[in-house]
Amino acid sequence: MDIQLNLSAFTDERRFVPLDPAALYDVLIVGGGPAAMTAAVYCMRKGVSTGLVTERFGGQIAETSSVENYLGFTYIEGLQLVERFTDQVKQFPIAVIEGSRARALAVDGPVKRVTLENGATLQARAIVITTGKHWRRLGVPGEAELTGRGVAYCSTCDAPLFAGKSVAVVGGGNSGVESAIDLARIAERVTLVQFLDALTADRVLVDALAGFANVEILFHHEVTRINGTGAVQSIAVRDNATGAERDLPVSGIFIEIGLSPNSNFARGALELNEQGEIAVDCACRTSAPGVFAAGDVTTVPFKQIIIAAGEGAKAALSACEYVLTQS
Ligand SMILES: Cc1cc2nc3c(=O)[nH]c(=O)nc-3n(C[C@H](O)[C@H](O)[C@H](O)COP(=O)(O)OP(=O)(O)OC[C@H]3O[C@@H](n4cnc5c(N)ncnc54)[C@H](O)[C@@H]3O)c2cc1C
């Protein structure tokens, strides 16, 4: 009987165990990116009871076409790396809820509580927050209604949908210029809208963009509205030097103005910095005892997969140490 159970744990049919909202876990991990998955492996190998709740597995890696700087892989597609990570987590009978977001956090006392958007409350003695970042929105009329209908945030994911069409990219930093390059290869025309008088992307990217004849850059401009019925048809842009506003016919607009931390649910419960990142010390401890955080959602400098994974390991070890020394 034992032998059968052990063997089934290593077949392709490995499954996560459903998380029991009535249970008190030693450690509850919130998030499903590289920080979370590394934390999960470390907690399970330490033998503490572990739950994990995430909106989805993969995090930003699922939106990355290829990765060339994660050690062990000279080149790997983003989705393949997600598969490798989840396969490794699935070696262990970890309790998981996928498809739910944390909405609130209560950290007073020995039992910490995470309330989900569906109203369910999960409990644990220690929490590891690894909720990463999301694309920042422009906040102009038409953006919310037309998201997924021409308004896009990830050129790696959506650029192929705009082959042969006219598109706009908002943002002159690395993300914006990289997107404009991706799109210039396949779109008919790319208009890059930059708020400042210069691009702020790395020189190597700016030079690469200059090599495309189908790219126009509108400096000191901003998008004030996105127009369309059912799909994007045009955007309104304002020249901030003259105040003049005009409509630009485009089928798509890529908004590449940076990323914001997914930390709203922790606001009021934990100390955040001005950007909304969760403040952590060198052991991934937050301002609340028993609550740890790792990866892009934190104040740790440099947002990369290898850093998120390393911080996830550190947060898990700190959480396990906390749980084991409290009992
Ligand atoms: C387009 C792109 C390309 C990149 N390329 C590279 C690269 O080549 N090399 C590299 O090293 N790095 C790259 N990065 C950066 C890297 O992907 C991130 O640094 C890394 O994914 C951060 O990991 P994380 O686990 O901290 O957070 P994330 O990857 O952001 O994962 C956060 C997870 O938490 C979940 N979540 C969010 N909010 C909640 C909530 N309230 N409740 C429950 N779950 C929640 C999300 O669904 C997600 O699964 C790239 C990023 C992008 C966007």
The ligand as an SDF file (V2000), in Angstrom:
LIG
                    3D

 53 58  0  0  0  0  0  0  0  0999 V2000
    7.4630   40.6660  -19.7370 C   0  0  0  0  0  0  0  0  0  0  0  0
    8.4160   40.3080  -18.6150 C   0  0  0  0  0  0  0  0  0  0  0  0
    9.6210   39.7100  -18.9190 C   0  0  0  0  0  0  0  0  0  0  0  0
   10.5120   39.3430  -17.8770 C   0  0  0  0  0  0  0  0  0  0  0  0
   11.6910   38.7320  -18.2140 N   0  0  0  0  0  0  0  0  0  0  0  0
   12.5090   38.3140  -17.2280 C   0  0  0  0  0  0  0  0  0  0  0  0
   13.7200   37.5980  -17.5510 C   0  0  0  0  0  0  0  0  0  0  0  0
   14.0180   37.3340  -18.7240 O   0  0  0  0  0  0  0  0  0  0  0  0
   14.5180   37.1990  -16.5170 N   0  0  0  0  0  0  0  0  0  0  0  0
   14.2100   37.4750  -15.1970 C   0  0  0  0  0  0  0  0  0  0  0  0
   14.9560   37.0640  -14.3190 O   0  0  0  0  0  0  0  0  0  0  0  0
   13.0930   38.1590  -14.8750 N   0  0  0  0  0  0  0  0  0  0  0  0
   12.2370   38.5900  -15.8480 C   0  0  0  0  0  0  0  0  0  0  0  0
   11.0830   39.2730  -15.5210 N   0  0  0  0  0  0  0  0  0  0  0  0
   10.8220   39.5710  -14.0910 C   0  0  0  0  0  0  0  0  0  0  0  0
   10.3330   38.3210  -13.3390 C   0  0  0  0  0  0  0  0  0  0  0  0
    9.3250   37.6750  -14.0920 O   0  0  0  0  0  0  0  0  0  0  0  0
    9.8170   38.7130  -11.9570 C   0  0  0  0  0  0  0  0  0  0  0  0
   10.8540   39.3450  -11.2450 O   0  0  0  0  0  0  0  0  0  0  0  0
    9.3420   37.4810  -11.1640 C   0  0  0  0  0  0  0  0  0  0  0  0
    8.3480   36.7680  -11.8520 O   0  0  0  0  0  0  0  0  0  0  0  0
    8.8100   37.9130   -9.7900 C   0  0  0  0  0  0  0  0  0  0  0  0
    8.3620   36.7610   -9.1290 O   0  0  0  0  0  0  0  0  0  0  0  0
    7.3380   36.8420   -7.9040 P   0  0  0  0  0  0  0  0  0  0  0  0
    7.0790   35.4190   -7.5120 O   0  0  0  0  0  0  0  0  0  0  0  0
    7.8470   37.7790   -6.9000 O   0  0  0  0  0  0  0  0  0  0  0  0
    6.0030   37.5260   -8.4770 O   0  0  0  0  0  0  0  0  0  0  0  0
    5.1010   37.2470   -9.7630 P   0  0  0  0  0  0  0  0  0  0  0  0
    5.8380   36.5340  -10.8140 O   0  0  0  0  0  0  0  0  0  0  0  0
    4.5000   38.5780  -10.0880 O   0  0  0  0  0  0  0  0  0  0  0  0
    3.9730   36.2760   -9.2090 O   0  0  0  0  0  0  0  0  0  0  0  0
    2.9690   36.7510   -8.3290 C   0  0  0  0  0  0  0  0  0  0  0  0
    1.9040   35.6810   -8.1950 C   0  0  0  0  0  0  0  0  0  0  0  0
    0.9640   36.0500   -7.1870 O   0  0  0  0  0  0  0  0  0  0  0  0
   -0.3760   35.8960   -7.6560 C   0  0  0  0  0  0  0  0  0  0  0  0
   -1.1770   36.9320   -6.9890 N   0  0  0  0  0  0  0  0  0  0  0  0
   -1.1390   38.2770   -7.1690 C   0  0  0  0  0  0  0  0  0  0  0  0
   -1.9780   38.8940   -6.3290 N   0  0  0  0  0  0  0  0  0  0  0  0
   -2.5590   37.9170   -5.5960 C   0  0  0  0  0  0  0  0  0  0  0  0
   -3.5110   37.9310   -4.5330 C   0  0  0  0  0  0  0  0  0  0  0  0
   -4.0320   39.0730   -4.0370 N   0  0  0  0  0  0  0  0  0  0  0  0
   -3.9050   36.7480   -4.0130 N   0  0  0  0  0  0  0  0  0  0  0  0
   -3.3850   35.5730   -4.4690 C   0  0  0  0  0  0  0  0  0  0  0  0
   -2.4670   35.5080   -5.4730 N   0  0  0  0  0  0  0  0  0  0  0  0
   -2.0610   36.6680   -6.0180 C   0  0  0  0  0  0  0  0  0  0  0  0
   -0.2680   36.0970   -9.1700 C   0  0  0  0  0  0  0  0  0  0  0  0
   -1.3230   35.4360   -9.8560 O   0  0  0  0  0  0  0  0  0  0  0  0
    1.0860   35.4300   -9.4460 C   0  0  0  0  0  0  0  0  0  0  0  0
    0.9640   34.0450   -9.6060 O   0  0  0  0  0  0  0  0  0  0  0  0
   10.1770   39.6230  -16.5250 C   0  0  0  0  0  0  0  0  0  0  0  0
    8.9580   40.2360  -16.2320 C   0  0  0  0  0  0  0  0  0  0  0  0
    8.0750   40.5690  -17.2590 C   0  0  0  0  0  0  0  0  0  0  0  0
    6.7490   41.2210  -16.9090 C   0  0  0  0  0  0  0  0  0  0  0  0
  1  2  1  0
  2  3  1  0
  2 52  2  0
  3  4  2  0
  4  5  1  0
  4 50  1  0
  5  6  2  0
  6  7  1  0
  6 13  1  0
  7  8  2  0
  7  9  1  0
  9 10  1  0
 10 11  2  0
 10 12  1  0
 12 13  2  0
 13 14  1  0
 14 15  1  0
 14 50  1  0
 15 16  1  0
 16 17  1  0
 16 18  1  0
 18 19  1  0
 18 20  1  0
 20 21  1  0
 20 22  1  0
 22 23  1  0
 23 24  1  0
 24 25  2  0
 24 26  1  0
 24 27  1  0
 27 28  1  0
 28 29  2  0
 28 30  1  0
 28 31  1  0
 31 32  1  0
 32 33  1  0
 33 34  1  0
 33 48  1  0
 34 35  1  0
 35 36  1  0
 35 46  1  0
 36 37  1  0
 36 45  1  0
 37 38  2  0
 38 39  1  0
 39 40  1  0
 39 45  2  0
 40 41  1  0
 40 42  2  0
 42 43  1  0
 43 44  2  0
 44 45  1  0
 46 47  1  0
 46 48  1  0
 48 49  1  0
 50 51  2  0
 51 52  1  0
 52 53  1  0
M  END
$$$$
